């Protein structure tokens, strides 16, 4: 009888483990179009570049149910610390791991990157100010998102050479820029273009300046905590490689890329 019980447990234990949902953590408001939260009257729906990639990976490579949770950025980071004993995934970048406050989001990354992002400095097109290099901003105020890491720029803010005005969302940042609360808004290219289109801003009111001399282009990866089973990490990496080979990630990105000439850089 004892041997039969052991065999039964060995046979069905893997199934019970696989049946446990994997938690996918989403940032509310600040992460569009990477992660988008749609508040419906009777349900919450999720979309976005990262979310669509994660759903594809879960369905075709992990074959595991996802439990999606969303929260404002600071609570999102706090949730990562609280869930240390259970596996979760989200997204991150190696360069953000240098910022202690968000290190947990970016310390453990799946090896193969999803894509590369570039930063821009948005300014008012009617402003005679013209950005060429970082010292053009000395003595000025830049608009940033609360809680986010800006490697390459942060040193100038810490030294007091550049002032920072932090807001909660991209929409608030664009409104602040138009209301002259700062000389420019620092944002990833695809995010600024998406927000302008999504919320009906007049694109001609903005000038788009390449900011990669200060914030270098960086790779975005799937992130996870240290409790993630190696089996799932390997499956995620295998799936990402296949999605690149099949141009699936490029196809997903194109859903959220605003048609313009030239096409906005990520």
C-alpha positions as CSV (number, residue, x, y, z in Angstrom):
1,X,0.0,0.0,0.0
2,X,2.8,2.4,0.9
3,X,4.6,1.8,-2.4
4,X,1.4,2.4,-4.3
5,X,1.0,5.8,-2.5
6,X,4.5,6.8,-3.4
7,X,4.0,5.9,-7.1
8,X,0.8,7.9,-7.1
9,X,2.4,11.0,-5.6
10,X,5.3,10.8,-8.0
11,X,3.0,10.6,-11.0
12,X,0.7,13.4,-10.0
13,X,3.0,15.8,-8.2
14,X,4.3,17.4,-11.5
15,X,0.7,17.9,-12.7
16,X,-0.2,19.7,-9.4
17,X,2.9,22.0,-9.7
18,X,2.2,22.8,-13.4
19,X,-1.4,23.6,-12.4
20,X,-0.4,26.4,-10.1
21,X,-0.7,29.7,-11.9
22,X,2.3,31.9,-12.5
23,X,1.9,35.5,-11.3
24,X,2.4,38.2,-14.0
25,X,2.9,41.6,-12.5
26,X,1.7,44.7,-14.4
27,X,2.3,48.4,-13.8
28,X,-0.8,50.5,-13.8
29,X,-0.8,53.9,-15.8
30,X,2.9,54.4,-16.3
31,X,3.9,51.5,-18.5
32,X,1.8,52.0,-21.7
33,X,2.2,50.7,-24.3
34,X,4.3,47.9,-22.7
35,X,1.6,47.1,-20.2
36,X,-2.0,48.5,-20.6
37,X,-4.8,48.1,-18.1
38,X,-8.3,48.4,-19.4
39,X,-10.8,49.1,-16.6
40,X,-14.2,47.8,-17.7
41,X,-17.5,48.0,-15.7
42,X,-17.4,44.3,-14.8
43,X,-13.8,43.2,-15.5
44,X,-10.2,44.2,-16.0
45,X,-8.6,43.5,-19.3
46,X,-4.8,43.6,-20.1
47,X,-2.9,44.3,-23.3
48,X,0.3,45.9,-24.4
49,X,3.6,44.8,-26.0
50,X,5.0,43.0,-23.0
51,X,1.6,41.5,-22.0
52,X,1.0,40.2,-25.5
53,X,4.4,38.6,-25.5
54,X,4.0,37.1,-22.1
55,X,0.5,35.7,-23.0
56,X,2.0,34.1,-26.2
57,X,4.8,32.6,-24.2
58,X,2.5,31.2,-21.5
59,X,0.2,29.7,-24.1
60,X,2.7,28.1,-26.5
61,X,5.8,27.4,-24.4
62,X,4.9,27.3,-20.7
63,X,1.5,25.9,-21.2
64,X,0.7,27.4,-17.8
65,X,-2.0,29.6,-16.5
66,X,-1.2,33.2,-15.7
67,X,-2.6,35.1,-12.8
68,X,-2.3,38.8,-13.7
69,X,-2.1,41.5,-11.0
70,X,-1.7,45.2,-11.5
71,X,-0.8,48.1,-9.2
72,X,0.7,51.6,-9.4
73,X,4.5,51.5,-9.8
74,X,5.6,51.8,-6.1
75,X,3.1,49.2,-5.0
76,X,4.1,47.0,-7.9
77,X,7.7,47.1,-6.6
78,X,6.5,46.4,-3.1
79,X,4.4,43.5,-4.3
80,X,7.6,42.0,-5.8
81,X,9.2,42.0,-2.4
82,X,6.1,40.6,-0.7
83,X,5.9,37.7,-3.3
84,X,9.5,36.4,-2.8
85,X,8.3,32.9,-1.9
86,X,6.3,32.4,-5.1
87,X,7.4,32.7,-8.8
88,X,6.4,35.8,-10.7
89,X,7.4,37.4,-14.0
90,X,7.3,41.0,-15.3
91,X,9.8,43.0,-17.4
92,X,13.1,44.8,-16.7
93,X,16.5,45.9,-18.0
94,X,20.1,45.3,-16.8
95,X,20.7,49.1,-16.6
96,X,17.8,49.6,-14.2
97,X,19.2,47.1,-11.7
98,X,21.8,49.8,-10.8
99,X,19.0,51.7,-9.1
100,X,18.6,50.2,-5.6
101,X,14.9,51.1,-5.3
102,X,14.0,49.0,-8.3
103,X,16.7,46.4,-8.3
104,X,14.3,43.6,-7.5
105,X,12.5,44.2,-10.8
106,X,15.7,43.9,-12.8
107,X,18.1,41.6,-11.1
108,X,16.9,38.2,-12.5
109,X,16.3,38.5,-16.3
110,X,15.7,35.9,-18.9
111,X,18.9,35.8,-21.1
112,X,17.4,36.6,-24.5
113,X,16.2,40.3,-24.7
114,X,12.8,41.1,-26.2
115,X,13.8,44.4,-27.9
116,X,15.9,47.5,-27.5
117,X,14.5,50.9,-26.4
118,X,15.7,54.4,-27.1
119,X,15.0,57.6,-25.1
120,X,13.9,61.0,-26.4
121,X,13.7,64.4,-24.9
122,X,10.3,65.9,-25.9
123,X,10.2,69.7,-25.9
124,X,7.7,72.3,-27.0
125,X,8.0,73.0,-30.7
126,X,7.1,76.7,-30.1
127,X,10.0,77.0,-27.6
128,X,13.1,78.5,-29.1
129,X,15.1,76.1,-26.9
130,X,17.0,73.6,-29.0
131,X,18.6,70.5,-27.4
132,X,22.0,69.3,-28.7
133,X,23.8,67.9,-25.7
134,X,23.2,67.4,-21.9
135,X,24.7,70.7,-20.7
136,X,21.9,72.5,-22.6
137,X,19.7,71.4,-19.8
138,X,21.9,72.6,-17.0
139,X,19.9,75.0,-14.8
140,X,16.6,73.7,-16.4
141,X,13.9,71.4,-15.1
142,X,13.1,68.1,-16.8
143,X,9.8,66.2,-16.4
144,X,10.2,62.5,-15.3
145,X,7.9,59.7,-14.2
146,X,7.8,58.9,-10.4
147,X,9.7,55.9,-9.3
148,X,11.5,55.3,-12.6
149,X,15.2,54.9,-13.1
150,X,17.1,57.2,-15.5
151,X,20.7,55.9,-15.8
152,X,22.9,58.5,-17.3
153,X,20.7,61.4,-16.4
154,X,20.4,60.8,-12.6
155,X,23.9,62.0,-11.9
156,X,23.1,65.5,-13.1
157,X,19.9,65.6,-11.0
158,X,21.8,64.4,-7.9
159,X,24.5,67.0,-8.4
160,X,21.8,69.8,-8.8
161,X,22.9,70.7,-12.3
162,X,19.4,69.7,-13.6
163,X,16.2,69.9,-11.7
164,X,13.5,67.2,-11.9
165,X,9.7,67.5,-11.8
166,X,8.1,64.0,-11.3
167,X,4.5,63.0,-12.4
168,X,2.5,59.9,-12.3
169,X,1.8,59.1,-16.0
170,X,2.9,59.9,-19.5
171,X,-0.4,61.9,-20.1
172,X,0.4,64.0,-17.0
173,X,3.9,64.5,-18.3
174,X,2.8,65.8,-21.7
175,X,0.3,68.2,-20.0
176,X,3.0,69.4,-17.7
177,X,5.3,70.1,-20.6
178,X,2.6,72.0,-22.5
179,X,2.0,74.0,-19.3
180,X,5.7,74.9,-19.1
181,X,6.4,72.9,-15.9
182,X,9.7,71.8,-17.4
183,X,12.0,72.4,-20.4
184,X,11.5,68.8,-21.6
185,X,10.1,65.4,-20.9
186,X,12.4,62.3,-20.9
187,X,10.6,59.3,-22.3
188,X,11.2,56.1,-24.3
189,X,10.4,56.8,-28.0
190,X,7.5,54.4,-28.5
191,X,5.8,55.5,-25.2
192,X,5.7,59.2,-26.1
193,X,4.4,58.5,-29.6
194,X,1.8,56.1,-28.2
195,X,0.6,58.6,-25.5
196,X,0.3,61.4,-28.0
197,X,-1.9,59.3,-30.3
198,X,-3.9,57.6,-27.5
199,X,-4.9,60.8,-25.7
200,X,-5.4,63.0,-28.7
201,X,-2.5,65.5,-28.3
202,X,-1.5,67.6,-31.3
203,X,1.8,66.1,-32.4
204,X,2.9,69.4,-34.0
205,X,3.1,70.9,-30.5
206,X,6.1,68.7,-29.7
207,X,9.7,68.5,-30.9
208,X,11.4,65.1,-30.6
209,X,15.1,65.1,-29.7
210,X,17.3,62.1,-29.6
211,X,18.5,61.6,-26.0
212,X,20.7,58.5,-26.5
213,X,23.9,60.6,-25.8
214,X,22.8,60.7,-22.2
215,X,20.6,57.5,-21.7
216,X,22.1,54.8,-23.8
217,X,19.8,52.4,-25.7
218,X,19.0,49.5,-23.5
219,X,17.5,46.0,-23.8
220,X,14.2,45.0,-22.3
221,X,13.9,41.4,-20.9
222,X,11.4,39.3,-19.1
223,X,12.2,39.6,-15.4
224,X,11.5,37.1,-12.7
225,X,12.3,36.5,-9.0
226,X,14.8,34.0,-7.7
227,X,12.1,31.5,-6.8
228,X,11.4,30.9,-10.5
229,X,12.0,27.2,-11.4
230,X,14.9,26.9,-13.9
231,X,12.6,24.8,-16.0
232,X,10.3,27.8,-16.6
233,X,13.3,30.1,-17.2
234,X,14.6,27.8,-19.9
235,X,11.2,27.5,-21.5
236,X,10.8,31.3,-21.5
237,X,14.2,31.8,-23.1
238,X,13.5,29.1,-25.7
239,X,10.1,30.7,-26.5
240,X,11.6,34.2,-26.9
241,X,14.3,32.9,-29.3
242,X,11.5,31.2,-31.4
243,X,9.3,34.3,-31.3
244,X,12.2,36.3,-32.7
245,X,12.9,33.7,-35.5
246,X,9.2,33.7,-36.4
247,X,9.1,37.6,-36.3
248,X,6.3,37.3,-33.7
249,X,7.7,39.9,-31.4
250,X,8.1,42.4,-34.3
251,X,4.4,41.7,-35.2
252,X,3.3,42.4,-31.7
253,X,5.3,45.6,-31.5
254,X,3.7,46.8,-34.8
255,X,0.2,46.7,-33.2
256,X,1.2,49.5,-30.9
257,X,3.5,51.5,-33.1
258,X,1.9,54.7,-34.3
259,X,2.0,55.1,-38.1
260,X,4.3,58.1,-38.8
261,X,7.1,59.1,-41.1
262,X,9.6,58.1,-40.1
263,X,8.3,55.3,-37.8
264,X,9.1,56.1,-34.2
265,X,12.0,54.3,-32.6
266,X,11.2,52.1,-29.6
